[in-house]
Amino acid sequence: MDDQGIVTGCVRYREHRNDVAFHELGLRTCALAECDQWGVKLKAAVQSDLNKAQQQSIAYVEVGGWALAKSGAVPEKLSGRLWRLTDWHKSSAAAWG
């Protein structure tokens, strides 16, 4: 939201149980998942992350689909949240090895 309270951007954040199956994810319908060459590799990588989430008893989260208002300006609040989310993801991935 901008300083006037108008929504200027959003991001999709979808939290799942840690026992979610690949076929239950929104990711399952993306172009890469349906690609003959890369779909199997993507599914294996995601399944590895799903296994780690289950082992650590943490939720599995899909993030994506962000959008901005036509103004094209990224509000400071949104950009800060996106950077924090990116930093969190990097630290989580590093913690998983």
PyMOL commands that set and color helices and strands:
alter all, ss='L'
color gray80, all
select helices_A, chain A and resi 22-24+26-29+31-34+39-55+76-96
alter helices_A, ss='H'
color red, helices_A
select strands_A, chain A and resi 9-16+60-68
alter strands_A, ss='S'
color yellow, strands_A
deselect
rebuild
show_as cartoon
